[in-house]
Every structure is written in structure tokens, then in C-alpha cells.
Amino acid sequence: MVFNTFRDTLISSRVKVKYMDRITLRSAALALVCILIPLVSGAAVGILTNSGVTSWYTTLNKPWFTPPNYVFGPVWTVLYILMGISLYLVIMQGWENKTVKNGTILFAAQLGVNLLWSILFFGLHSPLAALVCILVLLALIVATIITFSRLSKPAAVLLVPYLAWVCIATALNAGIVLLN
């Protein structure tokens, strides 16, 4: 009797460990994908618009508070990673949840508008169109933060540095429109 109980417990533990390993592996893969989505998207747009950054952008009059160019790459890398972690935390709440779906749609929309801004500003050399775009981006980021906060406070908090940086970028964009 004791042996059977021990054996059943051992078998049950092995099944749980095996199942947990699958969940952990699946969860890690999902986290990686969620992080790679904004990172790869940002890198792709960065490559497409790099010539505008290294040539046209250098000729513009910029506000006094413009950060040095070498700051932008590392800051965006960190922000894209935080965005990906935030997305992961929300998706882990369960895809069957309507708020998760809505939050994911908002996330995708703000990421798309974020990338569109780079194309408008650096690719098409249109600071005014980019300014309109970044105002839409701000609204989408706020909506995403609000939606994410209903699902995961940490997910919402992880987007706050992104919102702050886009506020700075909006001021820079407006300054460039006024100075050029």
C-alpha cells in the first residue's frame, strides 16, 4: 500500500515535471517572439531609413535639447525590449480574454504607427507629416497602457518609459518643424 502510494506520487511528479518543462519552454519561446517582434521591426525600419538619418537629418536645425545621435540606438533597443516583455505579460493572461485581444491589437497598431513615423520623418523627409503621425502614436500608446493595465500592472508600467521617450520625440519633432 505504501509502495503504491509512493509509486503513484513519483509518476505523478514526473508527469508534472514533464508538463511544466513544456510550459516553461513554450513560455520562453513566446517571450522571445514577443521581444523579437518590436526589435526586428525597429531594426528593419532603421536599416531602410538609415540614409536619411546620416545625411538629411544632419542638415536640419534642431532644438537645443536634442540628444546626441549615439543615444537613440541604445534607447530604442531598450524600449523595444520593454515593449516585447510587456506584450508577453499581456498575452500570458490568456488569448481567450477579449481584453488581451484588444490590447494586442492596440499594441500592433502603435508599433505600426511607430514604424510609420520613421518612414515619414527619415525616409520621406517630412517632419510635418511625422508630427501628425507621432501625435496619433501618443494616443495609441496611452490607449495601450490603459488596456494593458487592466490585465497586468507590470505590463502597463513597462510601457511608461516608451511613452516618456515618445513625448520627448514629439517635442523634438515639433521643434524641427518650427526651426526648418
C-alpha positions in Angstrom: 0.0 0.0 0.0 2.7 2.5 1.0 4.8 1.4 -2.1 1.8 2.0 -4.4 1.2 5.5 -3.0 4.9 6.3 -3.3 5.0 5.0 -6.9 1.8 7.0 -7.8 3.3 10.1 -6.3 6.5 9.6 -8.2 4.8 9.0 -11.5 2.5 12.0 -10.9 5.6 14.2 -10.2 7.3 13.0 -13.4 4.3 13.9 -15.4 4.0 17.3 -13.7 7.7 18.0 -14.3 7.5 16.9 -17.9 4.4 19.1 -18.4 6.0 22.0 -16.6 9.1 21.7 -18.8 6.8 22.0 -21.9 5.0 25.0 -20.4 8.3 26.7 -19.5 9.8 26.0 -22.9 6.6 27.3 -24.6 6.5 30.3 -22.4 10.2 31.1 -23.1 9.6 30.8 -26.8 6.6 33.1 -26.6 8.6 35.6 -24.6 11.4 35.5 -27.2 8.9 36.0 -30.1 7.2 38.9 -28.2 10.6 40.6 -27.7 11.8 40.0 -31.2 8.7 41.5 -32.9 9.4 45.1 -31.9 13.2 44.6 -32.0 13.3 43.2 -35.6 10.6 45.6 -36.8 12.6 48.6 -35.4 15.8 47.3 -36.9 14.3 46.7 -40.3 12.9 50.3 -40.4 16.2 51.6 -39.1 18.0 49.9 -42.0 15.5 51.3 -44.5 15.7 54.8 -43.2 19.4 54.9 -42.3 20.4 57.1 -45.2 18.0 59.8 -44.1 19.5 59.7 -40.6 23.1 60.0 -41.7 22.5 62.6 -44.4 19.3 64.7 -44.4 18.8 64.7 -40.6 22.3 66.2 -40.0 21.4 69.2 -42.1 18.3 70.1 -40.0 18.2 72.8 -37.4 17.3 71.0 -34.1 16.1 72.2 -30.7 18.7 72.8 -28.0 17.6 69.7 -26.1 18.2 67.3 -28.9 20.1 64.3 -27.5 23.3 63.2 -29.3 22.8 60.8 -32.2 24.5 57.9 -30.4 21.8 57.9 -27.7 19.0 56.9 -30.0 20.0 53.4 -30.9 20.6 52.1 -27.3 17.4 53.9 -26.0 15.2 52.4 -28.7 16.8 48.9 -28.2 15.9 49.0 -24.5 12.4 50.4 -25.2 11.7 47.7 -27.8 12.8 45.0 -25.4 10.5 46.5 -22.7 7.6 46.6 -25.2 8.1 43.0 -26.0 8.2 41.9 -22.4 5.0 44.0 -21.8 3.3 42.2 -24.7 4.4 38.9 -23.4 2.9 39.6 -19.9 -0.4 40.5 -21.5 -0.6 37.5 -23.9 0.1 35.2 -20.9 -3.2 36.4 -19.4 -4.9 34.1 -21.9 -5.7 34.7 -25.6 -9.4 33.8 -25.0 -9.7 37.0 -22.9 -11.2 39.8 -25.1 -9.2 42.5 -23.3 -6.0 40.6 -24.3 -7.1 40.6 -27.9 -7.9 44.3 -27.8 -4.7 45.1 -26.1 -2.7 43.1 -28.6 -4.5 44.9 -31.5 -3.6 48.3 -29.9 0.0 47.1 -29.4 0.2 46.2 -33.0 -1.3 49.5 -34.1 1.0 51.6 -32.0 4.0 49.6 -33.2 2.9 50.1 -36.8 2.5 53.8 -36.3 5.8 54.0 -34.5 7.5 52.4 -37.6 5.5 54.7 -39.9 6.8 57.7 -38.1 10.4 56.7 -39.0 9.4 56.3 -42.6 7.7 59.6 -42.8 10.4 61.5 -40.9 13.7 59.9 -42.1 12.5 58.2 -45.3 10.2 60.8 -46.8 11.9 63.8 -45.1 8.5 65.1 -43.9 8.7 66.4 -40.4 5.2 67.8 -40.5 3.6 64.5 -41.6 5.7 62.8 -39.0 4.4 65.2 -36.3 0.8 64.3 -37.1 1.8 60.7 -37.0 3.6 60.9 -33.7 0.5 62.6 -32.1 -1.5 59.6 -33.2 1.2 57.4 -31.8 1.0 59.1 -28.4 -2.7 58.5 -28.3 -2.2 54.8 -29.2 0.5 54.3 -26.5 -1.8 55.8 -23.9 -4.7 53.6 -25.0 -2.3 50.5 -24.9 -1.1 51.4 -21.4 -4.7 51.8 -20.2 -5.8 48.5 -21.8 -2.7 46.6 -20.5 -3.2 48.0 -17.0 -6.5 46.1 -16.9 -4.6 42.9 -17.5 -1.2 43.3 -15.9 0.1 46.4 -14.0 3.7 45.4 -14.7 2.9 45.3 -18.4 1.5 48.8 -18.3 4.4 50.1 -16.2 6.9 48.7 -18.7 5.4 51.0 -21.4 5.8 54.2 -19.4 9.4 54.8 -20.4 8.3 54.4 -24.0 5.6 56.9 -23.5 8.1 59.3 -21.9 10.6 58.9 -24.8 7.9 59.4 -27.4 6.9 62.6 -25.6 10.5 63.8 -25.9 10.5 62.7 -29.6 7.3 64.7 -30.1 8.8 67.8 -28.7 11.9 67.3 -30.9 9.7 66.7 -34.0 7.7 69.8 -33.3 10.9 71.8 -32.7 12.3 70.6 -36.1 9.0 71.6 -37.8 9.3 75.1 -36.2 13.0 75.6 -36.9 13.1 74.4 -40.5 
